[in-house]
Amino acid sequence: MGILTEDMKRLVLEQRLAYIATVCPDGTPNLSPKGTIRVWDDDHLVFGDICSPGTMENLRHNTGVEINVVDVFLRKGYRFKGTARVLSDGPQYQEIMNLYTGNGNGSQRGVANLIRAIVLVEVTRALPLVSPGYAPGVTEEQMVTQWQGHYLSLGRP
């Protein structure tokens, strides 16, 4: 059995947006949103390099990453710690690209032709993230209602 549970996989598939933390050569953190996060298998997540020069440069110096995926309404999610490997060609690169170009659940044909490289992350640790808004007595239903109301109040479609 791998590190990634069925709930973790579900969340990644549903949310599609992750925040990737890497370490800059000077030791400072870099946080970058990625809209191409996918589950590769029970121990790996992947994302595409579309326009990520800072992230890619950082990974050349330090392969350690943390990926956060959070349900914006539920205010719960996971943090995934691991080691990244950049793929720009070869059989595994092609297999992973099929996640983006295929007809399956979660494919993103519109971005597939923009992907310059794939980052394969071996997840070594996965921990839950829970908003401190879950004060004693706050239910998931109340949290979702609050945040849905907030986003609706912004007046955006």
N, C-alpha and C positions, 0 to 999 in steps of 0.2 A: 504494500500500500504506500502510495506517495504522500507527499506533504500537502498537496492541494486537495481540499475536501470538495464534495459536490457543491456545498454552499459557496465556497470561494470561487469555484468555476462559474457558477450561476451569476454571481455578482459581477465578475469580470465581463462575462458575455452581455449582461444587461446594461452595465454602465458605460462601457466603451471608452471612458476617459480615465486616465491614470496620471498621477504626478510622480515623476521619476527624479530621484535625488542621486546626484553623482558628486564626486569630489574634484574640484579644480586643481591644477598643478600646484597652486600656491597654498593648498589646504583648505580653502574656503568652500562652502557648499554651493551647489547649483541645483535648482529645482525647475523642472520643465514639464509642462503638460503634454501628454501624448494621447491622441485620439485613435491610435491603432493597436491598443493593448489586446492581446488574445492569449488564450490558454493553448499551449502546445501539447503538453501531456501532464501526468500527475505530479511532475516535479519542475516543470518549466513554463515560464511565461515568455511571450515574444512581443516586440513592437517594431514598427517600421521607422527608419530614418527618412523623413520627408524633408525636413528643414531643421536639422538639429546639430549645427556645427559645434556648439559648446558641449553638448552631451557626448558627441562622438569623440571630440578631442579629449575630454575628461576620461573616457573609457580607454583611451590609448595609454594613459598614465596610471589609472587605478580602475580595476574591473568591479569594484564593490558598488552595489546599487541598493537603493530601497525604493520600492514601488508602493504607493498608496492608492487604493481604490475605495471610494466611499459613495454610498447611495445618498444623493443630495437631499432627499425627502426624509428618509428613515434616519439619517445621520449615524449610520453604522457602516462598517466596512472592514478592510483588512490592510495590514502592512506586510509586505513581502520583502525579506532581505535575501540577497544572493549575490552571485557572481555572473557578470555579463561576458558574452562572446559575440563579436561582430562578424556577421556572415554577409558576403557580397556576391558569392557565386557558389556553384557546386550543388550536389544532389539535395543536401539538407536545406539549403537556401531555397531551391525550387519547391520542395515539399511544403515549406512554411509559406511561401508565396501563394500556394494554393488556398490557404485560409482567406486570403484577400481577394483572389480572382475567381474562386469557385462560386457555385450556386448555393452553398450551404448557409446555415444559420450564422449570421455575423459577417458574411463576406462584405467587402467594401471595394467593389470594382472601380469606383470613382477615384480612389486614392492609390490603387495598386500600381498604376503606371507612374506615380510620383515617388514611390519608395526606391531609395538608392541603396539601402542596406537593411538587413534584419538584425536586431539585437535579440539574442537568445539568452534568457536569464535563468540560471539554475537556482531555484528557490531553496535556500538552506534553512529558512525560518519564516514562519507565518504566524502573525498575531492579530487578534481582533482590535478594531478601532471603534470606540463608542463615544459619542458626544457627551460632554459634561452636562448638556441640557437634560439628560435623563436624571434629573433630581428625583429624590424619593417620591414615588407615586406617579411619575410621568410615564404614560404608556406609549408604545410604538404608534398606536392610532392617533394619539394626541400630537405626537411629534410630526407625523406625516401631515396631519391637518394644518398645523402651524406653518410648516414650510411650504406646503402647496399654496396656502393663503398668501404667504410672503411673495412667492414668485408670480402669482396671479396679480398681486397689487402693483407689480412693476409695469403692467400694461403691455407686456410683450407677448407675441403669439407663441 
